Amino acid sequence: MSTRRPAAASRNRGDPSSSGPNPDARRVAAAAAAARRSGRGDHGPLRVMAVSARTLLLLGIASVSLLSVAFVAYNGGWWQAESESEGSAALRRMARSVTPLDAPRMMDLPQFQGDHKESLYWGTYRPNVYLGVRARTPLSIIAGLMWVGVKNGQYFLRHVCQDSDELSKYGWEDHNGRDYGRQELTDHGLQLTTSFLKDKGEGSGYGGDWAVRLDAKNEGSSSSEAQESTTHLFFYIADEEGKSITMGSNEPASSGPVLLASGSHEDIGDWELHLRSEDNLEIHRAGFQSINMHNLSDLVQHAVATNAMQTGNLNLPDLTEDSSNIMIYQVSIKLPAKIDIVFLSGASSKRPMIAERVNRLTGPMLSTCLESKRKDFEERYDQIFNVNKKIVSKELSVGRVALSSLLGGIGYFYGQSKIALPKTFSQKNGDKYIPYWPAALYTAVPSRSFFPRGFLWDEGFHQLVIWRWDAHISMDIIGHWLDLINADGWIPREQILGAEALSKVPEEFVLQYPSNGNPPTLFLALRDLASGIHAHQFSGEEAEKISTFLERAYVRLNSWFQWFNSTQSGKYEGTFFWHGRDNMATRELNPKTLTSGLDDYPRASHPNDEERHVDLRSWMLLASNCMRSIAEFLKMDTSLEKDYYNMSNQLSDFGTLNKMHLDNKTGAYFDYGNHTEKVRLRWHELKDKDGMRRELLRETLQPPQLQLVPHVGYVSLFPFMMGAIPPESWVLEKQLDLISDRSILWTDYGLRSLSRTSSMYMKRNTEHDAPYWRGAIWINMNYMILSALHHYSHEDGPYMGRAGELYDELRSNLIRNIVRNYQETGFFWENYDQTNKGKGKGARSFTGWTSLVVLIMSESYPTLHR
């Protein structure tokens, strides 16, 4: 098997059945130690502080009250800075950057307590693994699945979602976001169907019980050789608090339900894990004591490998360490086979009905429940999205998978972001960061394999889908994000919370910079929720909860808005630009604007404070309109409401917009800044201490000057996306020309991100950075453009008919291409290749904003245009 990531040093362990050591106990302990010492990760070295999760919690409670003391310790040598005066001001800013906003927390609202909180306690909230269950609590009981895959005669352990496993398919076919999901995985001939079901029945403890069904078979094979081969599945259960778990019975599964393990947890009381199968199974076990849950693959891999070398059997060693809080069960089967695993909460021996509860969640009764949930899911999907008359039948199932993949990718994370220190500062131990306060985040993720964590600008697009399916889940997610706002009104744009999330992130992307923003896309969903009440889209109870939510959120949203208005403002009133671009870049053809979400989309060649970014101006228009709408809805007659009214009017002024950003010749909206088109990357011979080396560096062949930045692409259409162009304006006609021109943006698969006429079209930004937003087709931006076309096709004006024609054709192209790629590859993709017949590229299993195809199918669009 392949090796995994390094982890914490080992501890001495003994045989749990004896007070003295024995060779077998030493063998399993040595295997665990080897896993911790020498394992290597799927995605690079681990970067985790050596501190327990419990300690993290205790430190978090005291962090805010001790913050000022910690920073005063600067004078005692905790911090190093170039000068004391510089240090004093910087320390005050740093203190605020890791201090929570002084406002009532969103998650303290009564609507997020009680039945709502309990109903969402358990879930498939570990999106980075192929199947992972946990509770929405910082220190949870966690469970998950591994298996041994075979490729080219070699064995590989599957656990963490990663493209290198080369699964031909994995993802949720059904998932309702609450208590049911069904996933299909295909791994080189092995077909696994994993089903998840929750049940709150008589006798259940807090959060209820849950079951996992594992249905394994050979993909399209009935050969005797395939049926005779043995498949090895591993199911584990672990306690993040470190509490010991009791190993269950060694009885064979064929004699009925088998008690695998039992334990206790503060939230749910006593619990039990049972297994039931009608097939012949061989079960082996191993127990480990560790608080490091991010390297469970290592423990299994090294234990099996060590045992195989010593016994010749590819099995766990049937041994446990003292006080094991991780129990792993190897279930060896002949295909086909079906295994049901049941977790019972509140399983005290004083409570009767254990056998009845196990029976209800296994065997035929589980089959009946799963089928009923599947039908309920499909009926609800049809009712909410009403797509039957809008798309063909083969597209209907793909839409359901897109929604399920988004909902099944919702995760729960807990930890501390790492906030970058100013360049002249470092901690005494050399660290260049300080920790945010410990916080929870319940969020959807863009991709389970590449990006299994929260991204701020992605989340607004995710919520456009999720609120239509379940407004309560959507508000819960948005509320978690808003509770991350600091004293300055800033939200870290990428949430890397906990060791599992950290293990998937390259080191250079871990630190978050409190001067850098991200598009405030949450306002897309918030505007919809507010507008939905006006349009009577919600029941009375739902409308009341949304109103309460918006009222509580207003203070936090105002702080967030004011952060943008103060830190991302331009040199002149009403102008904005994304801060954080590198004005000293020598290796980039065009300095990236990561904060915009559009990464390498070309901006002014030489960044300075004269820049004006039309996309950020458009986001500020959306945000001010949303704040104004919420204030009007809540009947807030305050000076703040008047400020938003005035700012909304100012940013809506069409003449000012055109004066700042419009190119009259093309009808495109452009950024403004210090720019020259005469730049290039050229190889240079450089001398260093090791001799000569070649490096690709930027050359400027003509001095830059202040001007519009003449690159037609998504940015050029932002005012159009926001409905800021009057329907009778000649500019609208020009925008439609840009959209429909095949030499500029139009393709048969969607609109490309950058015009073919641009000097930056499909150009690499550095030696190692391939073009990203320089031509590829992105679904979130296509959705926004499609939304605008839909809007203008219903607005009286001379271009109404043409907008409608383009809308119909673009919608058809997008649906057809996404569906075709899914049917051919089994995946949704990060973006689509405009040069290669719309083929999916980038991250595969990108189930974040590509799930907007559901809304494209149902013709559901955000309420932007007022």
BATILO-955872 format. One line per 3 residues: for each residue x, y, z of C-alpha. Coordinates in nm, 2 decimals, padded with zeros to 4 digits. Example, Ala and Ser with C-alpha at 12.3 -4.5 7.8 and 13.67 -1.06 7.14 Angstrom:
BEGIN
01.23 -00.45 00.78  01.37 -00.11 00.71
This chain:
BEGIN
00.00 00.00 00.00  00.10 00.36 -00.05  00.23 00.56 00.25
00.07 00.86 00.41  00.14 01.17 00.61  00.37 01.22 00.92
00.20 01.27 01.25  00.26 01.31 01.62  00.52 01.10 01.80
00.41 00.77 01.95  00.34 00.68 02.31  00.42 00.36 02.51
00.12 00.12 02.51  00.04 -00.22 02.65  -00.20 -00.50 02.60
-00.54 -00.40 02.72  -00.61 -00.75 02.85  -00.31 -00.78 03.07
-00.12 -00.56 03.32  00.21 -00.67 03.16  00.35 -00.63 02.81
00.34 -00.91 02.55  00.49 -00.94 02.21  00.16 -00.90 02.02
00.07 -00.58 02.21  00.42 -00.44 02.14  00.37 -00.53 01.77
00.05 -00.33 01.73  00.19 -00.04 01.93  00.50 -00.04 01.72
00.28 -00.04 01.40  00.09 00.26 01.54  00.41 00.43 01.63
00.55 00.38 01.28  00.24 00.52 01.13  00.28 00.84 01.34
00.65 00.87 01.27  00.69 00.79 00.90  00.36 00.81 00.73
00.32 01.06 00.44  00.02 01.25 00.34  -00.19 01.25 00.03
-00.14 01.63 -00.01  00.19 01.72 00.15  00.33 01.75 00.50
00.11 01.81 00.80  00.11 02.15 00.97  -00.06 02.12 01.30
00.02 02.27 01.64  00.10 02.01 01.90  -00.20 02.09 02.12
-00.50 01.87 02.20  -00.85 01.95 02.09  -00.97 01.99 02.45
-00.68 02.23 02.52  -00.78 02.42 02.21  -01.13 02.46 02.35
-01.02 02.58 02.69  -00.77 02.82 02.54  -01.05 02.95 02.31
-01.27 03.04 02.60  -01.00 03.25 02.76  -00.85 03.39 02.44
-01.06 03.71 02.41  -01.02 03.81 02.78  -00.64 03.75 02.77
-00.59 03.91 02.43  -00.48 04.25 02.56  -00.24 04.09 02.80
-00.09 03.88 02.53  -00.03 04.18 02.31  00.12 04.39 02.59
00.37 04.11 02.63  00.52 04.24 02.31  00.74 04.47 02.51
00.87 04.16 02.70  01.00 04.00 02.38  00.70 03.80 02.25
00.69 04.00 01.93  00.96 04.14 01.71  00.91 04.45 01.50
01.13 04.71 01.33  01.03 05.00 01.56  00.84 05.05 01.87
00.61 05.32 01.73  00.53 05.10 01.43  00.47 04.81 01.67
00.22 04.98 01.89  -00.02 05.07 01.61  00.03 04.74 01.44
-00.04 04.55 01.76  -00.36 04.73 01.81  -00.47 04.64 01.46
-00.36 04.28 01.51  -00.56 04.26 01.84  -00.87 04.37 01.66
-00.81 04.13 01.37  -00.85 03.83 01.61  -01.13 03.98 01.83
-01.49 03.88 01.76  -01.74 04.16 01.67  -01.92 04.28 01.98
-02.27 04.19 01.86  -02.52 03.92 01.94  -02.43 03.59 01.78
-02.64 03.45 01.50  -02.62 03.10 01.63  -02.77 03.21 01.97
-03.10 03.28 01.80  -03.38 03.06 01.95  -03.46 02.92 01.60
-03.12 02.76 01.58  -03.17 02.58 01.92  -03.41 02.30 02.03
-03.55 02.07 01.76  -03.36 02.25 01.48  -03.03 02.20 01.64
-03.10 01.84 01.74  -03.23 01.75 01.39  -02.90 01.85 01.24
-02.68 01.70 01.51  -02.56 01.40 01.30  -02.48 01.41 00.94
-02.23 01.33 00.66  -02.03 01.63 00.77  -01.69 01.51 00.67
-01.68 01.59 00.30  -01.31 01.53 00.26  -01.35 01.15 00.30
-01.55 00.92 00.08  -01.80 00.84 00.36  -01.77 01.02 00.69
-02.02 01.08 00.97  -01.99 01.33 01.26  -02.19 01.55 01.49
-02.21 01.93 01.48  -02.00 01.96 01.80  -01.63 02.05 01.83
-01.54 01.71 01.98  -01.75 01.45 01.82  -01.79 01.08 01.78
-01.68 01.03 01.42  -01.72 00.73 01.19  -01.61 00.65 00.84
-01.53 00.40 00.57  -01.21 00.28 00.41  -01.15 00.00 00.16
-00.87 -00.17 -00.02  -00.88 -00.09 -00.39  -00.68 -00.29 -00.65
-00.52 -00.13 -00.95  -00.27 -00.30 -01.18  -00.22 -00.57 -00.93
-00.13 -00.33 -00.64  -00.33 -00.26 -00.33  -00.43 00.10 -00.23
-00.62 00.21 00.08  -00.91 00.44 -00.01  -01.03 00.69 00.25
-00.97 01.06 00.16  -01.13 01.19 -00.16  -00.85 01.24 -00.41
-00.81 01.23 -00.78  -00.50 01.01 -00.77  -00.73 00.73 -00.66
-00.87 00.74 -01.01  -01.22 00.64 -00.91  -01.44 00.65 -01.22
-01.73 00.78 -01.01  -01.81 00.90 -00.66  -02.08 01.13 -00.53
-02.42 01.15 -00.38  -02.71 01.04 -00.61  -02.96 01.15 -00.34
-02.92 01.36 -00.04  -03.17 01.58 00.14  -02.93 01.76 00.37
-03.09 01.63 00.68  -03.15 01.26 00.74  -03.10 01.06 00.41
-02.83 01.01 00.14  -02.73 00.76 -00.12  -02.39 00.76 -00.28
-02.23 00.56 -00.56  -01.86 00.49 -00.59  -01.69 00.29 -00.86
-01.33 00.19 -00.80  -01.17 -00.02 -01.08  -01.44 -00.28 -01.10
-01.57 -00.25 -00.74  -01.90 -00.08 -00.71  -02.00 00.05 -00.37
-02.33 00.20 -00.28  -02.33 00.38 00.06  -02.66 00.48 00.21
-02.71 00.70 00.52  -03.03 00.73 00.73  -03.11 00.90 01.06
-03.40 00.81 01.29  -03.53 00.97 01.60  -03.74 00.70 01.75
-03.86 00.58 02.09  -03.56 00.52 02.32  -03.32 00.73 02.11
-03.08 00.97 02.28  -03.00 01.32 02.17  -02.97 01.35 01.79
-03.13 01.01 01.74  -02.98 00.70 01.58  -02.83 00.65 01.24
-02.75 00.37 01.00  -02.51 00.32 00.71  -02.57 00.05 00.45
-02.27 -00.07 00.24  -02.37 -00.25 -00.07  -02.07 -00.39 -00.26
-02.07 -00.57 -00.60  -01.86 -00.62 -00.90  -01.92 -00.35 -01.17
-02.06 -00.53 -01.47  -01.87 -00.85 -01.40  -02.00 -01.19 -01.32
-01.68 -01.39 -01.38  -01.60 -01.66 -01.12  -01.26 -01.51 -01.06
-01.42 -01.17 -00.96  -01.67 -01.34 -00.74  -01.40 -01.55 -00.57
-01.18 -01.26 -00.49  -01.20 -01.10 -00.14  -01.29 -00.74 -00.09
-01.17 -00.57 00.23  -01.38 -00.29 00.38  -01.29 -00.10 00.70
-01.54 00.08 00.91  -01.41 00.29 01.21  -01.55 00.48 01.50
-01.35 00.72 01.71  -01.40 00.97 01.99  -01.23 01.31 01.93
-01.25 01.38 02.31  -01.01 01.08 02.36  -01.26 00.88 02.57
-01.20 00.51 02.56  -01.42 00.29 02.35  -01.51 -00.06 02.45
-01.45 -00.34 02.19  -01.76 -00.55 02.14  -01.83 -00.91 02.07
-01.62 -01.14 01.86  -01.92 -01.34 01.74  -01.95 -01.40 01.37
-02.20 -01.17 01.19  -02.39 -01.47 01.05  -02.54 -01.53 01.40
-02.73 -01.20 01.39  -02.65 -00.84 01.48  -02.30 -00.81 01.63
-02.22 -00.54 01.89  -01.90 -00.39 01.75  -01.83 -00.12 02.01
-01.98 00.09 02.29  -01.90 00.41 02.47  -02.03 00.73 02.61
-02.04 01.09 02.51  -02.15 01.40 02.70  -02.41 01.50 02.44
-02.58 01.16 02.37  -02.51 00.95 02.67  -02.42 00.58 02.63
-02.40 00.46 02.27  -02.35 00.13 02.08  -02.24 00.04 01.73
-02.39 -00.28 01.58  -02.33 -00.47 01.25  -02.57 -00.69 01.07
-02.54 -00.89 00.74  -02.69 -01.20 00.59  -02.36 -01.27 00.40
-02.06 -01.46 00.52  -01.81 -01.21 00.67  -01.47 -01.23 00.82
-01.41 -00.95 01.08  -01.08 -00.83 01.22  -01.02 -00.55 01.46
-00.77 -00.30 01.59  -00.78 -00.03 01.85  -00.56 00.28 01.89
-00.53 00.56 02.13  -00.48 00.90 01.96  -00.64 01.24 01.93
-00.51 01.29 01.58  -00.80 01.20 01.35  -00.65 01.33 01.03
-00.42 01.04 01.00  -00.65 00.74 01.05  -00.54 00.61 00.71
-00.19 00.58 00.84  -00.30 00.38 01.14  -00.48 00.13 00.93
-00.22 00.11 00.66  00.07 00.05 00.89  -00.12 -00.20 01.11
-00.23 -00.40 00.81  00.12 -00.38 00.64  00.30 -00.48 00.95
00.07 -00.77 01.02  00.10 -00.88 00.65  00.48 -00.89 00.67
00.47 -01.09 00.99  00.18 -01.33 00.92  00.13 -01.32 00.55
-00.24 -01.21 00.59  -00.38 -00.88 00.47  -00.56 -00.82 00.80
-00.58 -00.60 01.11  -00.40 -00.77 01.40  -00.70 -00.82 01.63
-00.53 -00.62 01.91  -00.61 -00.29 02.09  -00.40 -00.04 02.27
-00.48 00.07 02.62  -00.76 00.32 02.65  -00.83 00.30 02.27
-01.05 00.58 02.15  -01.03 00.46 01.79  -01.18 00.13 01.68
-01.14 00.00 01.33  -01.32 -00.31 01.19  -01.20 -00.49 00.88
-01.49 -00.67 00.71  -01.37 -00.91 00.44  -01.64 -01.02 00.20
-01.70 -01.21 -00.12  -01.90 -01.00 -00.37  -02.18 -00.93 -00.38
-02.25 -00.84 -00.02  -02.46 -00.61 00.19  -02.37 -00.48 00.53
-02.57 -00.27 00.77  -02.41 -00.07 01.05  -02.62 00.10 01.32
-02.53 00.36 01.57  -02.76 00.39 01.87  -02.75 00.69 02.10
-02.89 00.68 02.45  -02.82 00.31 02.45  -02.80 00.26 02.83
-02.87 -00.09 02.95  -03.16 00.06 03.15  -03.33 00.15 02.82
-03.52 -00.13 02.66  -03.58 -00.18 02.29  -03.22 -00.20 02.18
-03.29 -00.51 01.97  -03.60 -00.35 01.82  -03.41 -00.03 01.73
-03.13 -00.23 01.56  -03.39 -00.43 01.37  -03.57 -00.11 01.26
-03.24 00.02 01.10  -03.12 -00.29 00.94  -03.23 -00.56 00.69
-03.57 -00.54 00.52  -03.70 -00.25 00.74  -03.40 -00.04 00.65
-03.46 -00.12 00.28  -03.81 00.00 00.31  -03.71 00.32 00.49
-03.44 00.40 00.23  -03.68 00.35 -00.06  -03.94 00.57 00.11
-03.68 00.84 00.16  -03.57 00.82 -00.20  -03.92 00.87 -00.33
-03.98 01.16 -00.09  -03.66 01.32 -00.21  -03.75 01.29 -00.58
-04.11 01.42 -00.52  -03.98 01.72 -00.32  -03.72 01.80 -00.59
-03.99 01.80 -00.85  -04.22 02.01 -00.64  -03.96 02.28 -00.55
-03.78 02.30 -00.88  -04.07 02.21 -01.12  -03.84 02.12 -01.41
-04.04 01.84 -01.57  -04.17 02.06 -01.85  -03.85 02.26 -01.89
-03.59 01.99 -01.96  -03.57 01.64 -02.11  -03.58 01.33 -01.89
-03.21 01.25 -01.90  -03.13 01.60 -01.77  -03.37 01.55 -01.48
-03.16 01.29 -01.30  -02.84 01.50 -01.34  -03.01 01.79 -01.17
-03.10 01.58 -00.87  -02.74 01.45 -00.85  -02.61 01.81 -00.87
-02.84 01.92 -00.57  -02.75 01.60 -00.38  -02.38 01.65 -00.43
-02.40 02.00 -00.30  -02.61 01.90 00.01  -02.40 01.59 00.07
-02.09 01.81 00.06  -02.20 02.02 00.36  -01.95 01.99 00.64
-01.89 02.09 01.00  -01.55 02.23 01.10  -01.40 02.36 01.42
-01.07 02.52 01.47  -00.88 02.85 01.44  -00.78 03.04 01.12
-00.42 03.15 01.10  -00.40 03.53 01.05  -00.09 03.67 00.89
00.13 03.91 01.09  00.26 04.22 00.92  00.58 04.16 00.72
00.80 04.31 00.98  00.66 04.10 01.26  00.71 03.75 01.38
00.64 03.56 01.70  00.93 03.46 01.92  00.91 03.11 01.79
00.93 03.23 01.43  00.57 03.19 01.35  00.43 03.45 01.11
00.07 03.43 01.22  -00.16 03.47 01.51  -00.46 03.25 01.57
-00.82 03.36 01.52  -01.06 03.27 01.80  -01.18 02.90 01.81
-01.49 02.88 01.60  -01.73 02.64 01.43  -01.83 02.66 01.07
-02.12 02.47 00.91  -02.09 02.52 00.54  -02.11 02.37 00.19
-01.78 02.31 00.01  -01.67 02.36 -00.35  -01.51 02.02 -00.40
-01.47 01.72 -00.17  -01.14 01.63 -00.32  -00.97 01.97 -00.40
-01.14 02.22 -00.18  -01.32 02.04 00.11  -01.35 02.36 00.32
-01.54 02.69 00.33  -01.47 02.96 00.07  -01.65 03.29 00.13
-01.73 03.39 -00.22  -01.83 03.04 -00.33  -02.08 03.02 -00.04
-02.31 03.29 -00.17  -02.36 03.09 -00.49  -02.41 02.77 -00.29
-02.68 02.93 -00.09  -02.88 03.04 -00.40  -02.94 02.67 -00.44
-02.97 02.56 -00.08  -03.22 02.83 00.04  -03.47 02.71 -00.23
-03.44 02.36 -00.10  -03.43 02.43 00.28  -03.43 02.79 00.40
-03.36 02.68 00.76  -03.03 02.50 00.66  -02.94 02.80 00.45
-02.99 03.05 00.73  -02.79 02.82 00.96  -02.50 02.82 00.72
-02.51 03.19 00.66  -02.54 03.25 01.03  -02.22 03.05 01.10
-02.03 03.26 00.84  -02.16 03.59 00.99  -02.05 03.48 01.34
-01.69 03.48 01.20  -01.69 03.86 01.15  -01.42 04.02 01.36
-01.42 04.36 01.54  -01.33 04.54 01.21  -01.61 04.37 01.01
-01.37 04.13 00.82  -01.44 03.76 00.75  -01.14 03.54 00.65
-01.21 03.44 00.30  -01.09 03.08 00.32  -01.18 02.88 00.63
-00.91 02.61 00.71  -01.04 02.49 01.05  -00.91 02.18 01.21
-00.64 01.93 01.12  -00.84 01.75 00.86  -00.90 02.07 00.66
-00.54 02.18 00.71  -00.40 01.86 00.57  -00.55 01.94 00.23
-00.41 02.29 00.19  -00.07 02.39 00.05  00.12 02.59 00.31
00.14 02.91 00.10  -00.24 02.94 00.11  -00.30 02.88 00.48
-00.24 03.23 00.61  -00.53 03.47 00.59  -00.47 03.85 00.55
-00.70 04.09 00.73  -00.66 04.35 00.46  -00.79 04.12 00.19
-01.15 04.07 00.10  -01.36 03.85 -00.11  -01.68 03.92 -00.31
-01.97 03.95 -00.06  -02.19 03.70 -00.25  -02.39 03.61 00.06
-02.59 03.92 -00.02  -02.72 03.73 -00.32  -02.90 03.48 -00.10
-02.99 03.74 00.17  -03.16 03.96 -00.09  -03.36 03.66 -00.22
-03.47 03.57 00.14  -03.59 03.93 00.20  -03.76 03.95 -00.14
-03.92 03.60 -00.09  -04.11 03.73 00.21  -04.25 04.02 00.00
-04.35 03.77 -00.27  -04.51 03.53 -00.02  -04.28 03.25 -00.11
-04.26 03.13 00.25  -04.51 03.00 00.51  -04.60 03.23 00.80
-04.36 03.04 01.03  -04.08 03.05 00.78  -04.13 03.42 00.71
-04.12 03.50 01.08  -03.79 03.31 01.13  -03.64 03.48 00.82
-03.74 03.82 00.95  -03.59 03.75 01.29  -03.28 03.62 01.12
-03.24 03.94 00.90  -03.30 04.16 01.20  -03.02 03.99 01.40
-02.79 03.98 01.10  -02.83 04.35 01.02  -02.57 04.47 01.27
-02.31 04.21 01.14  -02.39 04.28 00.78  -02.35 04.65 00.84
-02.01 04.59 00.99  -01.91 04.37 00.70  -02.03 04.64 00.45
-01.84 04.91 00.63  -01.53 04.71 00.62  -01.55 04.70 00.24
-01.64 05.06 00.22  -01.34 05.17 00.43  -01.07 04.92 00.33
-01.15 04.86 -00.03  -01.24 05.21 -00.13  -01.05 05.39 -00.41
-00.89 05.72 -00.42  -01.21 05.90 -00.51  -01.56 05.88 -00.37
-01.76 05.60 -00.51  -01.47 05.40 -00.64  -01.34 05.07 -00.52
-01.05 04.83 -00.59  -00.94 04.50 -00.46  -00.66 04.55 -00.22
-00.38 04.30 -00.19  -00.23 04.29 -00.54  00.15 04.27 -00.55
00.29 04.60 -00.70  00.64 04.45 -00.68  00.57 04.14 -00.89
00.85 04.04 -01.12  00.75 03.68 -01.21  00.38 03.74 -01.30
00.27 03.85 -01.64  -00.02 04.03 -01.47  -00.03 04.05 -01.08
-00.31 03.83 -00.96  -00.62 03.96 -00.78  -00.70 03.65 -00.57
-00.93 03.86 -00.35  -01.17 03.92 -00.64  -01.23 03.55 -00.68
-01.12 03.58 -01.04  -00.76 03.52 -00.96  -00.56 03.57 -01.28
-00.82 03.77 -01.48  -00.62 04.06 -01.63  -00.62 04.39 -01.44
-00.40 04.70 -01.46  -00.05 04.58 -01.53  00.11 04.80 -01.25
-00.11 04.80 -00.94  -00.15 05.13 -00.74  -00.41 05.32 -00.55
-00.55 05.48 -00.86  -00.72 05.15 -00.96  -01.09 05.12 -01.00
-01.24 04.77 -01.03  -01.58 04.76 -01.19  -01.67 04.42 -01.05
-01.61 04.53 -00.69  -01.82 04.85 -00.76  -02.10 04.61 -00.88
-02.07 04.40 -00.57  -02.10 04.71 -00.36  -02.41 04.81 -00.55
-02.57 04.47 -00.47  -02.47 04.49 -00.11  -02.60 04.85 -00.06
-02.93 04.76 -00.24  -02.96 04.45 -00.01  -02.90 04.65 00.31
-03.15 04.91 00.19  -03.41 04.64 00.12  -03.36 04.48 00.46
-03.39 04.82 00.63  -03.71 04.90 00.44  -03.85 04.55 00.52
-03.77 04.59 00.89  -03.91 04.94 00.89  -03.59 05.08 01.02
-03.62 05.46 01.01  -03.26 05.54 01.11  -02.98 05.75 00.97
-02.81 05.42 00.87  -03.11 05.33 00.65  -03.08 05.67 00.49
-02.71 05.62 00.43  -02.78 05.30 00.24  -03.05 05.46 00.05
-02.81 05.74 -00.06  -02.53 05.50 -00.14  -02.75 05.27 -00.34
-02.87 05.57 -00.54  -02.51 05.69 -00.59  -02.38 05.35 -00.71
-02.69 05.31 -00.93  -02.62 05.63 -01.11  -02.58 05.52 -01.47
-02.39 05.83 -01.59  -02.13 05.80 -01.31  -02.08 05.44 -01.39
-02.02 05.51 -01.76  -01.79 05.80 -01.69  -01.57 05.58 -01.47
-01.57 05.25 -01.65  -01.74 05.25 -01.99  -01.55 05.22 -02.32
-01.78 05.40 -02.56  -01.64 05.23 -02.87  -01.70 04.87 -02.76
-01.98 04.92 -02.50  -01.77 04.71 -02.26  -01.71 04.81 -01.89
-01.34 04.81 -01.80  -01.13 04.85 -01.49  -00.92 05.16 -01.47
-00.56 05.18 -01.36  -00.19 05.22 -01.44  -00.16 05.00 -01.74
00.04 04.90 -02.05  -00.03 04.62 -02.29  00.34 04.60 -02.37
00.45 04.34 -02.11  00.58 03.99 -02.16  00.75 03.70 -01.98
01.11 03.63 -02.10  01.37 03.38 -01.98  01.67 03.54 -01.81
02.01 03.39 -01.71  02.08 03.47 -01.35  02.38 03.40 -01.14
02.37 03.29 -00.78  02.60 03.11 -00.54  02.53 02.77 -00.71
02.60 02.90 -01.06  02.38 03.01 -01.34  02.01 02.95 -01.35
01.72 03.04 -01.58  01.42 03.23 -01.46  01.11 03.35 -01.64
01.07 03.72 -01.55  00.84 04.00 -01.66  00.96 04.27 -01.89
00.78 04.60 -01.94  00.84 04.73 -02.29  00.64 05.05 -02.26
00.58 05.27 -01.96  00.23 05.23 -01.81  -00.02 05.51 -01.80
-00.36 05.57 -01.63  -00.63 05.43 -01.86  -00.91 05.18 -01.90
-00.78 04.83 -01.90  -00.89 04.70 -02.24  -00.97 04.33 -02.17
-01.32 04.21 -02.26  -01.45 03.93 -02.04  -01.66 03.86 -01.73
-01.56 04.18 -01.56  -01.69 04.38 -01.86  -02.04 04.24 -01.80
-02.07 04.30 -01.42  -02.30 04.60 -01.44  -02.51 04.40 -01.69
-02.52 04.11 -01.44  -02.65 04.34 -01.17  -02.92 04.49 -01.39
-02.76 04.83 -01.37  -02.81 04.92 -01.74  -03.14 05.08 -01.83
-03.33 04.85 -02.07  -03.36 05.12 -02.33  -02.99 05.21 -02.33
-02.77 05.17 -02.63  -02.51 05.02 -02.39  -02.74 04.72 -02.35
-02.73 04.65 -02.72  -02.35 04.67 -02.71  -02.34 04.43 -02.42
-02.55 04.18 -02.61  -02.32 04.22 -02.91  -02.02 04.12 -02.69
-02.21 03.82 -02.54  -02.31 03.69 -02.88  -01.99 03.74 -03.07
-01.80 03.41 -03.13  -01.47 03.59 -03.17  -01.52 03.74 -02.82
-01.72 03.55 -02.56  -01.98 03.32 -02.72  -01.92 02.94 -02.76
-02.16 02.65 -02.80  -02.08 02.54 -02.44  -02.12 02.87 -02.25
-01.95 03.21 -02.24  -01.57 03.21 -02.21  -01.42 03.42 -01.93
-01.19 03.63 -02.15  -01.23 03.74 -02.51  -01.02 03.56 -02.77
-00.92 03.91 -02.88  -00.75 03.99 -02.54  -00.37 04.00 -02.53
-00.39 03.79 -02.22  -00.62 03.52 -02.37  -00.50 03.18 -02.26
-00.16 03.32 -02.16  00.03 03.17 -01.87  00.07 03.40 -01.58
00.40 03.25 -01.46  00.62 02.96 -01.55  00.40 02.74 -01.33
00.06 02.91 -01.35  -00.15 02.79 -01.64  -00.44 03.03 -01.75
-00.73 03.00 -01.51  -00.98 03.28 -01.56  -00.84 03.36 -01.91
-01.08 03.18 -02.13  -01.23 02.89 -01.95  -01.61 02.87 -01.91
-01.72 02.91 -01.54  -02.07 02.82 -01.44  -02.12 03.08 -01.16
-02.05 03.37 -01.40  -02.26 03.22 -01.68  -02.54 03.18 -01.43
-02.52 03.55 -01.34  -02.51 03.65 -01.71  -02.80 03.42 -01.78
-03.00 03.58 -01.50  -02.94 03.92 -01.65  -03.06 03.80 -01.99
-03.37 03.66 -01.83  -03.43 03.99 -01.66  -03.39 04.20 -01.98
-03.60 03.96 -02.18  -03.89 04.06 -01.95  -03.82 04.44 -01.94
-03.99 04.66 -02.20  -03.73 04.80 -02.43  -03.59 04.77 -02.79
-03.36 04.48 -02.69  -03.62 04.26 -02.51  -03.66 04.01 -02.79
-03.29 03.97 -02.86  -03.21 03.92 -02.49  -03.48 03.65 -02.49
-03.32 03.47 -02.79  -02.97 03.48 -02.63  -03.12 03.36 -02.30
-03.28 03.05 -02.46  -02.97 02.96 -02.65  -02.72 03.01 -02.37
-02.94 02.82 -02.12  -02.97 02.53 -02.36  -02.59 02.53 -02.43
-02.50 02.53 -02.06  -02.74 02.25 -01.96  -02.64 02.03 -02.26
-02.27 02.07 -02.19  -02.29 02.01 -01.82  -02.51 01.71 -01.86
-02.30 01.56 -02.14  -01.98 01.59 -01.94  -02.15 01.43 -01.63
-02.28 01.14 -01.83  -01.95 01.08 -02.01  -01.72 01.12 -01.70
-01.94 01.07 -01.39  -01.84 01.41 -01.25  -01.93 01.78 -01.24
-01.62 02.00 -01.32  -01.47 02.32 -01.19  -01.48 02.48 -01.53
-01.52 02.38 -01.89  -01.28 02.41 -02.18  -01.39 02.65 -02.45
-01.12 02.53 -02.69  -01.19 02.15 -02.66  -01.57 02.11 -02.72
-01.66 02.22 -02.37  -01.48 01.93 -02.20  -01.47 01.95 -01.82
-01.14 02.06 -01.66  -00.98 02.17 -01.34  -01.11 02.01 -01.02
-01.34 01.72 -01.09  -01.62 01.64 -00.85  -01.66 02.02 -00.83
-02.01 02.01 -00.67  -02.01 02.37 -00.55  -02.13 02.64 -00.78
-02.15 02.40 -01.08  -02.47 02.28 -00.90  -02.62 02.61 -01.02
-02.72 02.40 -01.32  -03.02 02.30 -01.10  -03.14 02.67 -01.10
-03.06 02.70 -01.47  -03.28 02.40 -01.54  -03.56 02.54 -01.32
-03.51 02.90 -01.44  -03.47 03.03 -01.09  -03.27 03.35 -01.07
-03.16 03.60 -00.79  -03.36 03.91 -00.74  -03.09 04.16 -00.83
-03.26 04.39 -01.07  -03.44 04.67 -00.88
